[in-house]
Amino acid sequence: MGVVINQSFKNTLIVFLGFAIGGINVLFLYTHFLEAEYFGLITFLLSSSNILMPLLIFGMQHTIIKFFSSYKNKIDRDNFMVTAIILPLLVIIPLAFIGTIFYDTIGDILSKKNIIIKKYTYLIFTIAILTGYFEVFFAWSKVQMKSVFGSFIREIFTRTCVTILLLSIYFEWLNSEQFIYSLVAVHFLRMLLMAFYAFKLYFPKIKSFSLPQNIKEIFSFSFYIILAGSAGTILLEIDKFMIPQMEKIEQVAYYSVGVFIATIVAIPSRAMQQIINPIIAKEMNDNNLKEVESLYKRSSINLLIAGGLLFLLINININELYLIINKPEYAVGVYIVLMISIAELFKLSLGTNGAILTNSKYYKIFFYFSISMAFSVIILNRILIEILGIEGAALATLFVVLIFNFIKIIYLKNKLGIYPYSKKTKNILTIIALLFFLFYFLKFNIHPFLSILLKSFLVALIYIFLVIRLRLSNDINKLIRKLLFK
C-alpha cells in the first residue's frame, strides 16, 4: 500500500488546494461577481454535460483501468489504447448529427421553465465531449501509476483558470456571456494538456493496428459501464438538472453552493481513488482476493477517519460560514450541507467497494445498482422538490445513497466474503457523533471567522488525539509519525 499512501498523500494535498481555490470561487467570487441567474445556468450546463458524458465516451475511462493490466505485451496494449480513443467516436458522431437535427426541440424542452437555457444548449454536448476525453487520458496516466499530474490539472489548473475568468468579470474585461464561452475554452485546454501528458507516458504504435482479441468482452463491459456510469452520474447531478425544470434557475446557484461545501467531505476519497482503482483492477485480474480485502478494510477506516474530521469542521461551523459569505439568499443551504455531507461520509466508509464491484466478475450488478439508484433519485427528486424545494433534492440524494450503498455492502459480503467494517468503525463513528453534538450548538460571541478558527482548532485537536490514542488506523499513525519526524 506504499504507492497508494504516497500518491494519495500528494493527491490529497492537490485536492485540498483545488478545493480551497474552488471554495474561493464558489463561495465568494461566483456569488458576488456573477448574477445568480448565470451562476445557476453554468451549474446546469456542467451538470447536464456530466450526465451525458459517460454515454458519449463509451465508458472508456473505466474500461482502460479494467483491461490495461490484463494485456501482457506492448502490441496488445497498443491496440487496446488506440481502440479506447476511437470507440467513443462511434457514439459521438451519430449523436452530434441527431442533436443538430432536433436542436430546437431539445432546447425548447430544457428551457421551458427558464428561457435563458435554450441559447446555450449545444454547450452541454461540447463540454461533455471535452470532459469525457479528459477522463480517458486521465485513466491512461492512472494505469501507468501516474495520477498526480491529472489531479493537478483537474483540481488546481481548471479552478485557477475559473478564478482568473471571474476576476475578469469584476474588472469588466468579460461579460457574463463571454465568461461561459471562456469556460468552455478552459475545458478544451485541460483536455489537450492531459492528452499530451498521457502520450508522453505511453505512446502506442499504430502501424500494425488491429482490434483487441477480447473486443467482445470490452464492448460488453463498456456497455454496462456506460449505463452504470450514466446512472451513477445521474445520482450526482440530476438534482442540479431537475431544479431548473421545477424552480427558478437561481435556486440551482443556492443549492450548488451548499453541495460544494458538503462535498469537501469527499476530498480524501477523490485523492485515494485516483491511484487505488488501478491497483484494485490488477489484484482482481490476478485473483488476489486477500490483498483486495486488505485494501477494502484499510481504505474504509482511513477514508472514514479523514472524512469524519472534514465532516465535523464543516458542519459545526456552517452557520458562521454563511455569515462570512454575506449573501443571505444562499443561507438556505444549511440543511443541504448537513444532508449531503452525511451521504458523502457514508460513501467514504465504503472504501474501495465501487472499484471492487466494477473490476470483479460481478461488474454487471453495478449496472443494476446504478440504474435502480438513478430511477429512485429521479422519482424522489420529483416528489420532494415539489414539497420541500431544493432541500428536497438533498433529502432525495441522502435516502438513495444510504439505502443502495448498504445493499452494495451486503452484496459484496455474500459474493466475495469481504466486509469493510470493524470495531474501529463503530469507535470512529461514536467520536464523530459526540463531537458534532458537543460543538454544533456551541456559540462564541466573537467574529464568525474567529469562531470558526477556535472551534476548528478544538475539534481537530481532540479528534486527532483520540484517533492516534485509540490506534484506529495504523496507516494514519505511521503517516503522522513520518510527518512529525520530518
ZALUM-212738 format. One line per field, with one value per residue (C-alpha): x, y, z. Coordinates in steps of 0.25 Angstrom, whole numbers, always signed. Layout:
BEGIN
x <- [X	...]
y <- [Y	...]
z <- [Z	...]
This chain:
BEGIN
x <- [+0	+12	+10	-5	-1	+10	+2	-11	-4	+1	-13	-19	-11	-14	-29	-29	-22	-32	-44	-38	-38	-51	-57	-52	-59	-72	-74	-69	-65	-77	-87	-82	-77	-87	-102	-109	-116	-103	-97	-109	-108	-93	-96	-108	-99	-88	-97	-104	-91	-87	-99	-97	-82	-82	-90	-82	-69	-74	-69	-55	-48	-53	-50	-36	-34	-41	-33	-20	-13	-18	-10	+4	+11	+12	+6	-7	-7	-4	-16	-25	-21	-24	-37	-40	-38	-46	-58	-65	-65	-75	-85	-81	-83	-97	-102	-96	-104	-117	-115	-113	-126	-134	-127	-139	-148	-137	-135	-150	-151	-139	-143	-158	-156	-144	-143	-128	-124	-128	-117	-106	-112	-101	-90	-95	-91	-78	-74	-78	-68	-57	-59	-60	-47	-40	-45	-40	-26	-26	-29	-18	-8	-14	-11	+4	+2	+4	-8	-3	-2	-16	-21	-13	-20	-34	-33	-24	-22	-36	-41	-29	-34	-48	-43	-36	-49	-57	-47	-48	-63	-60	-51	-61	-51	-62	-77	-85	-88	-73	-70	-78	-70	-57	-60	-63	-49	-43	-49	-43	-29	-29	-33	-21	-11	-16	-14	+0	+4	-3	+4	+17	+15	+11	+10	+4	+9	-2	+6	+0	-13	-24	-35	-32	-35	-45	-53	-66	-63	-58	-72	-79	-72	-73	-88	-91	-81	-88	-101	-96	-87	-99	-108	-97	-95	-110	-109	-99	-104	-119	-123	-116	-122	-136	-137	-138	-149	-157	-151	-145	-131	-125	-129	-118	-108	-112	-113	-99	-92	-98	-94	-80	-78	-83	-74	-62	-64	-61	-47	-40	-47	-45	-30	-28	-37	-28	-17	-24	-34	-23	-17	-31	-32	-19	-21	-35	-29	-18	-29	-22	-35	-27	-20	-33	-40	-28	-29	-44	-43	-32	-37	-51	-45	-35	-45	-55	-45	-41	-55	-60	-51	-55	-70	-68	-61	-71	-84	-80	-76	-87	-95	-83	-78	-91	-90	-76	-81	-91	-101	-114	-121	-110	-112	-124	-113	-110	-118	-114	-100	-103	-111	-101	-89	-95	-97	-83	-78	-85	-79	-65	-68	-70	-55	-52	-66	-69	-55	-56	-70	-66	-54	-60	-67	-80	-78	-91	-98	-92	-101	-114	-110	-107	-120	-128	-122	-124	-139	-140	-134	-141	-155	-151	-146	-159	-167	-158	-154	-169	-171	-158	-152	-137	-135	-144	-133	-123	-132	-135	-120	-118	-128	-123	-109	-112	-121	-114	-99	-104	-109	-95	-88	-97	-95	-80	-81	-89	-82	-67	-68	-62	-67	-61	-65	-59	-60	-51	-62	-72	-62	-59	-74	-76	-65	-71	-85	-81	-72	-83	-94	-84	-79	-91	-99	-87	-87	-75	-79	-68	-66	-70	-56	-50	-61	-58	-43	-46	-56	-48	-35	-42	-49	-37	-28	-38	-41	-27	-23	-34	-30	-16	-18	-28	-20	-31	-22	-8	-6	-10	-2	+10	+8	+6	+19	+26	+22	+25	+39	+42]
y <- [+0	+9	+15	+17	+25	+32	+37	+38	+48	+56	+55	+59	+72	+75	+73	+81	+93	+91	+91	+104	+111	+105	+110	+124	+123	+117	+124	+138	+141	+134	+139	+153	+155	+147	+149	+137	+134	+132	+124	+115	+114	+110	+99	+94	+93	+86	+76	+73	+70	+61	+53	+52	+49	+34	+31	+39	+34	+20	+17	+16	+23	+11	+1	+5	+3	-10	-17	-10	-19	-31	-30	-35	-30	-16	-19	-23	-11	-2	-8	-6	+8	+12	+5	+13	+26	+22	+15	+28	+34	+23	+29	+44	+46	+40	+47	+60	+58	+55	+67	+76	+72	+73	+84	+94	+83	+79	+94	+96	+84	+88	+103	+102	+108	+117	+122	+126	+111	+110	+119	+110	+96	+92	+95	+83	+73	+81	+81	+66	+62	+70	+65	+51	+51	+57	+46	+36	+42	+43	+28	+26	+32	+25	+11	+16	+19	+33	+41	+54	+62	+59	+62	+75	+79	+75	+81	+93	+97	+97	+105	+115	+118	+120	+129	+138	+138	+142	+153	+157	+159	+168	+177	+177	+170	+160	+160	+148	+142	+143	+136	+124	+122	+125	+113	+104	+108	+104	+90	+89	+93	+84	+72	+76	+76	+63	+57	+62	+56	+43	+41	+45	+34	+23	+25	+14	+10	+9	+3	-11	-7	-17	-18	-26	-40	-39	-27	-34	-34	-20	-16	-24	-17	-3	-5	-8	+3	+13	+11	+9	+21	+29	+25	+28	+42	+44	+41	+52	+62	+60	+69	+81	+77	+76	+88	+98	+89	+92	+105	+118	+115	+124	+113	+104	+114	+114	+99	+97	+105	+96	+84	+89	+91	+77	+70	+75	+63	+54	+60	+48	+38	+47	+47	+32	+27	+33	+22	+11	+7	+2	-6	-12	-15	-22	-30	-34	-39	-47	-53	-48	-46	-46	-33	-27	-30	-23	-11	-11	-10	-1	+9	+9	+13	+22	+30	+30	+36	+47	+50	+50	+61	+69	+66	+72	+84	+87	+85	+91	+104	+104	+116	+124	+121	+126	+139	+141	+139	+150	+146	+143	+137	+126	+122	+113	+103	+100	+87	+83	+83	+74	+64	+63	+62	+51	+44	+47	+41	+28	+27	+29	+17	+8	+10	+2	-4	+2	-1	-16	-17	-11	-19	-33	-43	-37	-24	-25	-24	-10	-6	-11	-4	+9	+8	+6	+17	+27	+23	+25	+38	+44	+39	+45	+58	+60	+57	+64	+77	+79	+78	+84	+91	+90	+83	+72	+70	+68	+59	+50	+48	+45	+34	+27	+27	+21	+10	+6	+6	-2	-12	-12	-15	-27	-32	-32	-39	-50	-52	-50	-51	-38	-27	-13	-10	-14	-10	+2	+7	+8	+15	+26	+28	+30	+40	+48	+48	+52	+64	+68	+69	+76	+87	+89	+97	+103	+118	+128	+143	+147	+150	+138	+136	+135	+126	+116	+116	+114	+103	+96	+96	+90	+79	+76	+75	+65	+57	+55	+52	+41	+35	+33	+29	+18	+14	+14	+13	+8	+15	+29	+27	+23	+35	+45	+40	+41	+56	+59	+52	+61]
z <- [+0	+0	-14	-10	+2	-5	-17	-9	+0	-12	-18	-5	-4	-18	-16	-3	-11	-22	-13	-6	-19	-23	-9	-12	-26	-22	-8	-11	-26	-33	-22	-23	-37	-45	-45	-38	-52	-59	-47	-48	-63	-62	-52	-60	-73	-65	-58	-71	-78	-67	-68	-84	-83	-79	-91	-101	-96	-97	-83	-87	-75	-67	-78	-79	-64	-64	-76	-78	-67	-73	-86	-85	-97	-103	-117	-110	-101	-112	-120	-107	-105	-119	-118	-106	-113	-126	-120	-114	-128	-131	-121	-122	-137	-139	-126	-132	-145	-137	-128	-139	-146	-133	-126	-126	-120	-109	-106	-104	-95	-86	-85	-83	-69	-71	-85	-83	-85	-99	-105	-99	-100	-110	-100	-92	-103	-105	-91	-89	-101	-95	-81	-86	-94	-82	-73	-84	-84	-69	-68	-78	-68	-56	-62	-62	-47	-50	-45	-39	-52	-55	-41	-43	-56	-51	-37	-38	-52	-56	-43	-45	-59	-54	-43	-54	-62	-50	-47	-62	-60	-47	-55	-67	-77	-79	-78	-73	-87	-91	-77	-81	-95	-88	-78	-90	-95	-82	-83	-97	-92	-80	-89	-98	-87	-81	-95	-97	-83	-86	-99	-92	-82	-92	-107	-115	-129	-139	-151	-149	-142	-140	-131	-118	-118	-106	-113	-110	-95	-96	-103	-92	-81	-87	-90	-75	-70	-80	-74	-60	-61	-67	-55	-45	-51	-50	-35	-34	-44	-46	-35	-42	-55	-49	-41	-53	-58	-46	-39	-44	-49	-37	-28	-35	-30	-16	-16	-23	-12	-1	-9	-11	+3	+7	-4	+3	+12	-1	-3	+3	-6	-18	-15	-12	-23	-34	-30	-23	-34	-44	-32	-29	-44	-44	-32	-37	-50	-42	-34	-21	-12	+1	-3	-9	+5	+12	+3	+5	+20	+21	+11	+18	+32	+26	+18	+29	+39	+29	+24	+38	+42	+30	+33	+47	+43	+32	+40	+53	+46	+35	+41	+43	+29	+23	+31	+25	+11	+14	+4	+12	+0	-1	+14	+11	+8	+23	+24	+10	+15	+26	+18	+6	+16	+23	+10	+6	+19	+17	+3	+9	+19	+7	+3	-10	-11	-24	-30	-25	-32	-45	-46	-42	-50	-44	-50	-57	-44	-43	-55	-48	-35	-42	-51	-38	-31	-43	-45	-30	-29	-41	-34	-21	-26	-34	-21	-11	-19	-21	-6	+0	-11	-12	+2	-4	-15	-4	+4	-8	-10	+5	+4	-8	-4	+10	+4	-8	-3	+9	-1	-8	+5	+7	-7	-7	+7	+1	-12	-8	+7	+9	+18	+21	+35	+49	+63	+59	+50	+62	+70	+60	+57	+72	+73	+61	+67	+81	+75	+66	+76	+86	+77	+67	+78	+84	+80	+83	+83	+74	+59	+51	+45	+59	+64	+52	+55	+70	+69	+57	+66	+78	+70	+61	+74	+81	+69	+65	+79	+80	+66	+70	+84	+81	+69	+59	+47	+46	+33	+38	+51	+42	+33	+45	+51	+38	+36	+51	+49	+36]
